[in-house]
Amino acid sequence: MFDGQAASATDGLRRRTLLEEPGEPVHARSRQAYSLVADVEKLDVRVGTILSVDDVPSSSKLLRLSVDFGDHARTILAGMKTERSQPQALVGLQALFVVNLEPKRMAGEVSQGMLFDIGFADGVRPVLAMPEQAVPNGARAG
């Protein structure tokens, strides 16, 4: 807000669109929505080590991950059952997780966060977002 402008209900979640430069081809993916840095800083993204991976029998998509965040462990449900032929291969890997989301009940179980993956939204076989080398569990991304 500037010069006494009133705040609108959307001030905290404003989005801006990049426009292509004149003469450049227009592609469906060339327009990007920007988020404010303050919006991104609201997410608490931390590194955790996957301790176990179990099937959620009442779901065709969900796996139950037990994740070590250093000072505590959490259960994270991830919809990646059909994407992994050997989900046990994830045990021992570090990955990025959003840990300040409200717990969510899915398929009769509660998820205490969200796994970050790369590719799903773009139709690519998803892979884990993970640090390039081992870091302490619970380390914050950002």
Secondary structure, 3 states (H helix, E strand, C coil): CCCCCCCCCCHHHCCEECCCCCCCCCCHHHCCEECCHHHHHCCCEEEEEEEEEEECCCCCCCEEEEEECCCCEEEEEECCHHHCCCHHHHCCCEEEEECCCCCEEECCEEECCEECEECHHHCCCCEECCCCCCCCCCCECC
